[in-house]
Amino acid sequence: MIVVFVLLIGAVYFGEEIYEKWLHSGGRAEISYVGAESTLKEKAACCLCGSKDWSMMNYYRQFDTIGLISLNDWYVLDFKTEEYEEDRQYGLDNGYTCITTGNTGEIIYHAEETPSRGMASIEVTLPEKYSVDMEFLRENPCQECLDKVLESMEISKWKREKKGPIPLCLVDFKTLEIYSLQDWHVGQTIRDYWVKMDYENRKIMISVFTCPNAS
């Protein structure tokens, strides 16, 4: 009984440390998802480079900025680091700060943007049990765009760790290049922008700053 009691006490106080040692003892692995084939028949209907009717990319491609894509529903958010023409039409000057929040069914987001300072941020909260909907991805981007998305989903993990890719990516509206938002990335230069990422459990904070000399 005494031995059992001591073991139980040890499990309580050292359980996490023992688990971490066990987890790390298997080494690390790089997991790639490249190779999936698109089932989209018409390239013109691609949700990234084409004109899919429910995709907001048709709208955002007119701007020289970058954005965030929720991969499971292709919800697109922009980092408004510059003033848009439509803002001037509504009488907004360049000194404003805009705050928006929303729930797409896949993600909860909170965005803040100050075009006059060339900066914007989006905080995303993922579902408690999130995963990438591979069937959705095979059906909606063309093969070329799917390959870009799949490349951005590469993850680094402990071999014994139960972990999948985060269903988010960054997009350059001008070039349509896709950039990773997996948790082994903490910073990224995209043309004239510096992107900083912070991860905390299911929350991801992405901050974007205009840096004209970055490229």
Salt bridges, closest charged atoms under 4 A:
GLU17 OE2 - LYS21 NZ 3.60
GLU20 OE1 - HIS24 NE2 3.16
ASP64 OD1 - ARG191 NH1 2.91
GLU83 OE1 - ARG88 NH1 3.19
GLU85 OE1 - ARG88 NH2 2.60
ASP87 OD2 - LYS80 NZ 3.57
GLU112 OE2 - HIS110 NE2 3.09
GLU144 OE1 - LYS43 NZ 3.53
ASP172 OD2 - ARG191 NE 2.67
GLU177 OE2 - LYS148 NZ 3.71
ASP183 OD1 - LYS163 NZ 2.96
ASP198 OD2 - LYS196 NZ 2.65
